[in-house]
Amino acid sequence: MFRTVVLFSLAIGLLLGGKLSRLGEVRVKRLPWILASFVLKFVAVFLAGRVSPEPVLCTALSVVTYGLLLYGLYPNLNLTGFPLVFAGIVLNFLVIVANQGRMPVDVSILDPVTSAGQIQALPLSLIHQVMPQDVRLGFLADIFKWRFFSKVPTTFSVGDVLMAVGISWFILHGMLRGFSCAPEDARIN
């Protein structure tokens, strides 16, 4: 979903006369922390099926991953779209922590034939799980289906929507208007 949002935002930005080079002007603070959270998430994806998704492990992994990400994003809330991205991440974090460290996925909205591989992988995942009967904060879980330019549909949450809108807004604003490059310390030497 996010790749599609980014690609469409870039395409729309270019069609409206925006410049990709303006995105290069952005100064994202604490970028290593943000990148570390993505590395940790990729490690969790790699470990799926190799490590048992115990609640303590999954919760610890989610707390560290989201902790790194939120710590990294916080000083960037002044950037256009980042407050929405931050809010979406917080909503996803809440539902994940409330459900033993894994995002609940409503598999009833997926076609069992085209999504068989995804559904079968959920019990082994350290990040996602089939939505349990006693789900907490279920309205924040992956309860919507996305199938745009994809053979296999995927699920998404309210938090994912906020993040997608924030990312799109950030890209379009950056390409069309650019970002202020004011120095952090404007004192004259």
Residue frames relative to the residue before (quaternion, step in Angstrom):
aa qw qx qy qz dx dy dz
M 1.0000 0.0000 0.0000 0.0000 0.00 0.00 0.00
F 0.7093 0.4756 -0.2815 0.4376 3.58 0.81 -0.99
R 0.5957 0.5468 -0.3689 0.4582 3.60 1.07 -0.63
T 0.6558 0.5105 -0.3075 0.4634 3.57 0.95 -0.90
V 0.6431 0.5197 -0.3199 0.4626 3.59 0.95 -0.88
V 0.6664 0.4953 -0.3060 0.4658 3.59 0.89 -0.90
L 0.6805 0.4938 -0.2999 0.4507 3.60 0.83 -0.94
F 0.6732 0.4803 -0.2993 0.4760 3.60 0.94 -0.85
S 0.6309 0.5253 -0.3366 0.4613 3.59 1.01 -0.74
L 0.6479 0.5047 -0.3131 0.4770 3.57 0.99 -0.85
A 0.6594 0.5082 -0.3091 0.4596 3.60 0.93 -0.89
I 0.6623 0.4892 -0.3079 0.4767 3.59 0.90 -0.89
G 0.6322 0.5393 -0.3271 0.4499 3.56 0.98 -0.84
L 0.6702 0.4860 -0.2929 0.4785 3.57 0.96 -0.86
L 0.6514 0.5221 -0.3119 0.4537 3.60 0.97 -0.84
L 0.6994 0.4468 -0.2588 0.4943 3.57 1.12 -0.66
G 0.6234 -0.5811 0.3277 0.4079 3.57 1.27 0.18
G 0.4187 0.7170 -0.4626 0.3107 3.57 1.21 0.27
K 0.3393 -0.7371 0.5531 0.1888 3.53 -1.29 0.34
L 0.4795 -0.6732 0.4927 0.2724 3.55 -0.90 1.01
S 0.6092 0.5943 -0.3499 0.3914 3.58 1.04 -0.77
R 0.5924 0.5825 -0.3702 0.4156 3.60 1.12 -0.53
L 0.6049 0.5489 -0.3644 0.4473 3.58 1.12 -0.57
G 0.6119 0.5637 -0.3360 0.4416 3.56 1.17 -0.54
E 0.6032 0.5729 -0.3473 0.4328 3.58 1.25 -0.31
V 0.5219 0.6628 -0.4050 0.3526 3.57 1.24 -0.31
R 0.1826 -0.7570 0.6193 0.1003 3.54 -0.98 0.87
V 0.0841 -0.8004 0.5936 0.0035 3.54 -0.23 1.30
K 0.3057 -0.7609 0.5496 0.1596 3.54 -0.67 1.13
R 0.8422 0.1744 -0.1555 0.4860 3.57 -1.23 0.61
L 0.1483 0.8318 -0.5187 0.1307 3.57 1.06 0.71
P 0.6312 0.5326 -0.3674 0.4277 3.67 0.89 -0.68
W 0.6231 0.5343 -0.3404 0.4588 3.62 1.06 -0.67
I 0.6488 0.5117 -0.3074 0.4719 3.55 0.99 -0.88
L 0.6698 0.4969 -0.2934 0.4673 3.57 0.91 -0.93
A 0.6206 0.5467 -0.3378 0.4493 3.59 1.03 -0.76
S 0.6317 0.5261 -0.3408 0.4562 3.60 1.03 -0.71
F 0.6541 0.4991 -0.3125 0.4748 3.60 1.04 -0.74
V 0.6125 0.5345 -0.3438 0.4701 3.58 1.03 -0.74
L 0.6624 0.5054 -0.3045 0.4616 3.58 0.92 -0.89
K 0.6406 0.5113 -0.3282 0.4695 3.58 1.02 -0.74
F 0.6473 0.5039 -0.3211 0.4733 3.61 0.99 -0.78
V 0.6024 0.5381 -0.3514 0.4734 3.59 1.08 -0.66
A 0.6473 0.5176 -0.3127 0.4640 3.60 0.97 -0.86
V 0.6369 0.5087 -0.3257 0.4790 3.58 1.01 -0.76
F 0.6531 0.5201 -0.3042 0.4588 3.57 0.97 -0.87
L 0.7043 0.4802 -0.2630 0.4520 3.59 1.00 -0.83
A 0.4432 0.6948 -0.4606 0.3297 3.61 1.24 -0.20
G 0.8020 0.2234 -0.2032 0.5154 3.56 -0.77 1.06
R 0.6839 0.4456 -0.2807 0.5049 3.58 1.26 -0.32
V 0.7525 0.2119 -0.1064 0.6144 3.54 1.28 -0.56
S 0.4820 -0.6722 0.4810 0.2906 3.56 -0.96 0.86
P 0.4093 -0.7368 0.4830 0.2373 3.62 -0.83 0.95
E 0.0075 -0.8184 0.5721 -0.0540 3.56 0.46 1.23
P 0.5925 -0.6122 0.3830 0.3570 3.62 -0.94 0.80
V 0.6497 0.5147 -0.3353 0.4479 3.61 0.93 -0.80
L 0.6608 0.5017 -0.3008 0.4703 3.59 0.94 -0.89
C 0.6841 0.4907 -0.2900 0.4551 3.58 0.83 -0.98
T 0.6555 0.5008 -0.3145 0.4698 3.58 0.97 -0.82
A 0.6539 0.5063 -0.3155 0.4654 3.58 0.92 -0.89
L 0.6464 0.5219 -0.3074 0.4641 3.56 0.96 -0.89
S 0.6715 0.4912 -0.2927 0.4713 3.60 0.94 -0.87
V 0.6508 0.5159 -0.3219 0.4546 3.58 0.93 -0.86
V 0.6753 0.4739 -0.3004 0.4786 3.60 0.90 -0.87
T 0.6619 0.5139 -0.3106 0.4487 3.61 0.86 -0.94
Y 0.7235 0.4209 -0.2468 0.4884 3.58 0.77 -1.02
G 0.5874 0.5652 -0.3656 0.4493 3.59 1.11 -0.58
L 0.6542 0.4992 -0.3008 0.4820 3.58 0.93 -0.92
L 0.6822 0.5052 -0.2853 0.4449 3.55 0.89 -0.99
L 0.6954 0.4651 -0.2828 0.4691 3.60 0.83 -0.93
Y 0.6213 0.5282 -0.3326 0.4736 3.58 1.06 -0.77
G 0.6793 0.4922 -0.2839 0.4644 3.57 1.00 -0.81
L 0.7125 0.4680 -0.2632 0.4517 3.57 0.96 -0.81
Y 0.5434 0.6832 -0.3915 0.2910 3.59 1.03 -0.75
P 0.7352 0.4083 -0.2831 0.4611 3.67 0.70 -0.87
N 0.6470 0.5180 -0.3115 0.4648 3.59 1.28 -0.05
L 0.3750 0.7636 -0.4646 0.2458 3.58 1.24 0.15
N 0.5723 0.5848 -0.3806 0.4308 3.59 1.25 -0.21
L 0.5789 0.5799 -0.3770 0.4318 3.60 1.24 -0.28
T 0.5841 -0.6039 0.4225 0.3401 3.55 -1.01 0.88
G 0.8133 0.2471 -0.2091 0.4835 3.58 -0.89 0.99
F 0.5871 0.6237 -0.3713 0.3584 3.59 1.10 -0.57
P 0.5999 0.5434 -0.3922 0.4371 3.67 0.98 -0.53
L 0.6483 0.5004 -0.3216 0.4753 3.62 1.03 -0.74
V 0.6269 0.5234 -0.3308 0.4729 3.57 0.99 -0.82
F 0.6515 0.5226 -0.3013 0.4601 3.57 0.92 -0.95
A 0.6640 0.5036 -0.3007 0.4637 3.60 0.90 -0.95
G 0.6494 0.5191 -0.3134 0.4589 3.60 0.97 -0.82
I 0.6436 0.5128 -0.3127 0.4744 3.56 1.01 -0.82
V 0.6415 0.5177 -0.3260 0.4628 3.59 0.96 -0.83
L 0.6508 0.5095 -0.3226 0.4613 3.62 0.93 -0.84
N 0.6565 0.4923 -0.3139 0.4777 3.59 0.94 -0.83
F 0.6346 0.5355 -0.3251 0.4526 3.58 0.96 -0.84
L 0.6465 0.5361 -0.3237 0.4358 3.59 0.92 -0.88
V 0.7029 0.4498 -0.2797 0.4747 3.60 0.81 -0.96
I 0.6280 0.5365 -0.3388 0.4506 3.59 1.04 -0.69
V 0.6928 0.4631 -0.2832 0.4747 3.59 0.81 -0.96
A 0.6496 0.5223 -0.3163 0.4530 3.59 1.05 -0.72
N 0.7611 0.3283 -0.1708 0.5328 3.60 1.24 -0.40
Q 0.6902 -0.5440 0.2639 0.3974 3.54 0.82 1.13
G 0.7399 -0.4897 0.2253 0.4024 3.54 0.97 0.88
R 0.7211 0.3702 -0.2537 0.5278 3.60 1.23 0.14
M 0.4964 -0.6577 0.4847 0.2931 3.56 -1.08 0.79
P 0.3549 -0.7281 0.5425 0.2226 3.60 -0.75 1.01
V 0.1514 -0.7826 0.6018 0.0497 3.56 -1.00 0.92
D 0.3196 -0.7340 0.5695 0.1864 3.57 -0.82 1.02
V 0.1878 -0.8265 0.5241 0.0831 3.58 -0.13 1.29
S 0.5228 0.6509 -0.4161 0.3604 3.61 1.21 -0.28
I 0.6573 0.5044 -0.3180 0.4610 3.62 1.17 -0.40
L 0.6336 0.5306 -0.3217 0.4620 3.59 1.29 -0.19
D 0.4836 -0.6258 0.5252 0.3142 3.53 -1.17 0.62
P 0.4401 -0.7335 0.4472 0.2613 3.62 -0.59 1.09
V 0.6424 0.5210 -0.3332 0.4526 3.61 1.13 -0.49
T 0.7577 0.3847 -0.2234 0.4775 3.61 0.65 -1.09
S 0.7534 0.3666 -0.2000 0.5079 3.60 1.15 -0.52
A 0.2728 0.8098 -0.4889 0.1752 3.58 1.24 0.26
G 0.6597 0.5197 -0.3101 0.4456 3.59 0.91 -0.88
Q 0.6558 0.5044 -0.3050 0.4716 3.57 0.95 -0.88
I 0.6757 0.5043 -0.2953 0.4493 3.57 0.87 -0.96
Q 0.6724 0.4962 -0.2963 0.4624 3.59 0.97 -0.85
A 0.6627 0.5197 -0.3048 0.4448 3.61 1.12 -0.61
L 0.5312 0.6825 -0.3976 0.3065 3.61 1.11 -0.53
P 0.6708 0.4986 -0.3400 0.4312 3.67 0.80 -0.76
L 0.6976 0.4585 -0.2647 0.4827 3.62 1.19 -0.48
S 0.5460 0.6577 -0.3764 0.3572 3.57 1.25 -0.39
L 0.3560 -0.7103 0.5665 0.2186 3.56 -1.16 0.71
I 0.6965 0.4750 -0.2478 0.4774 3.58 1.31 -0.22
H 0.7991 0.1846 -0.0675 0.5682 3.61 1.00 -0.85
Q 0.0576 -0.7739 0.6291 0.0455 3.54 -1.33 0.35
V 0.5689 -0.5323 0.4804 0.4029 3.54 -1.27 0.37
M 0.5346 -0.6478 0.4306 0.3304 3.57 -0.87 0.94
P 0.3151 -0.7695 0.5236 0.1853 3.60 -0.60 1.12
Q 0.6677 -0.4958 0.3761 0.4085 3.57 -1.29 0.35
D 0.7655 0.3526 -0.1753 0.5089 3.57 0.98 -0.90
V 0.1311 0.8336 -0.5234 0.1180 3.58 1.09 0.74
R 0.2385 -0.7432 0.6081 0.1448 3.54 -1.09 0.76
L 0.8347 0.0895 -0.1157 0.5309 3.57 -1.04 0.85
G 0.0851 0.8640 -0.4896 0.0806 3.55 1.04 0.83
F 0.6123 0.5609 -0.3509 0.4329 3.59 1.11 -0.57
L 0.6782 0.4531 -0.2896 0.5008 3.61 1.28 -0.25
A 0.5165 0.6578 -0.4023 0.3725 3.59 1.31 -0.10
D 0.6347 -0.4806 0.4181 0.4375 3.57 -1.33 -0.08
I 0.1519 0.8261 -0.5162 0.1677 3.56 0.10 1.34
F 0.6604 0.4500 -0.3048 0.5182 3.58 1.32 0.11
K 0.3351 -0.7476 0.5453 0.1774 3.55 -1.19 0.65
W 0.1216 -0.7753 0.6188 0.0340 3.55 -1.07 0.87
R 0.1427 0.7673 -0.6148 0.1137 3.55 -0.82 1.00
F 0.2575 0.7570 -0.5421 0.2583 3.51 0.29 1.30
F 0.8241 -0.0842 -0.0133 0.5599 3.57 -0.46 1.23
S 0.6229 0.4988 -0.3513 0.4898 3.57 1.02 0.78
K 0.4651 -0.6675 0.5043 0.2895 3.55 -1.05 0.75
V 0.7700 0.2844 -0.1376 0.5544 3.54 1.02 -0.86
P 0.3616 -0.7397 0.5182 0.2314 3.61 -0.66 1.03
T 0.1921 -0.7526 0.6167 0.1280 3.52 -1.26 0.44
T 0.4285 -0.6901 0.5160 0.2717 3.56 -1.23 0.26
F 0.0557 -0.7891 0.6108 0.0352 3.53 -1.26 0.43
S 0.3921 -0.7278 0.5308 0.1866 3.52 -1.33 0.43
V 0.6873 -0.4214 0.3744 0.4582 3.55 -1.34 0.01
G 0.6348 0.5335 -0.3242 0.4553 3.59 1.00 -0.82
D 0.6324 0.5264 -0.3253 0.4661 3.58 1.04 -0.77
V 0.6201 0.5366 -0.3394 0.4608 3.60 1.04 -0.75
L 0.6579 0.5019 -0.3122 0.4667 3.58 0.89 -0.91
M 0.6531 0.5068 -0.3160 0.4656 3.58 0.96 -0.84
A 0.6581 0.5170 -0.3127 0.4493 3.59 0.91 -0.90
V 0.6535 0.4960 -0.3131 0.4783 3.59 0.94 -0.86
G 0.6588 0.5154 -0.3051 0.4551 3.58 0.95 -0.87
I 0.6519 0.5073 -0.3093 0.4712 3.58 0.96 -0.86
S 0.6580 0.5077 -0.3059 0.4644 3.57 0.93 -0.91
W 0.6532 0.5146 -0.3064 0.4634 3.57 0.91 -0.92
F 0.6336 0.5364 -0.3125 0.4617 3.57 1.00 -0.89
I 0.6873 0.4818 -0.2853 0.4627 3.59 0.81 -1.01
L 0.6910 0.4772 -0.2920 0.4578 3.59 0.80 -0.97
H 0.6440 0.5098 -0.3231 0.4700 3.58 0.93 -0.83
G 0.6751 0.5080 -0.2937 0.4472 3.54 0.90 -0.92
M 0.7008 0.4707 -0.2751 0.4600 3.57 0.89 -0.90
L 0.7473 0.4253 -0.2234 0.4591 3.57 0.97 -0.83
R 0.8083 0.2450 -0.1134 0.5233 3.58 1.00 -0.74
G 0.3820 -0.7141 0.4977 0.3105 3.55 1.11 -0.59
F 0.4056 -0.6949 0.5429 0.2406 3.53 -1.34 0.09
S 0.5412 -0.6019 0.4781 0.3409 3.52 -1.15 0.62
C 0.1942 -0.7875 0.5770 0.0962 3.55 -0.87 0.95
A 0.1929 0.8038 -0.5394 0.1606 3.57 1.07 0.68
P 0.4755 -0.6700 0.4790 0.3091 3.58 -0.92 0.83
E 0.5854 -0.5908 0.4204 0.3627 3.56 -1.17 0.57
D 0.7690 0.2011 -0.1055 0.5976 3.57 1.08 -0.72
A 0.1440 -0.8428 0.5173 0.0379 3.56 -0.24 1.29
R 0.3588 0.7406 -0.5034 0.2633 3.60 1.18 0.31
I 0.4164 -0.6783 0.5493 0.2545 3.53 -1.13 0.73
N 0.4569 -0.6983 0.4842 0.2629 3.56 -0.91 0.96
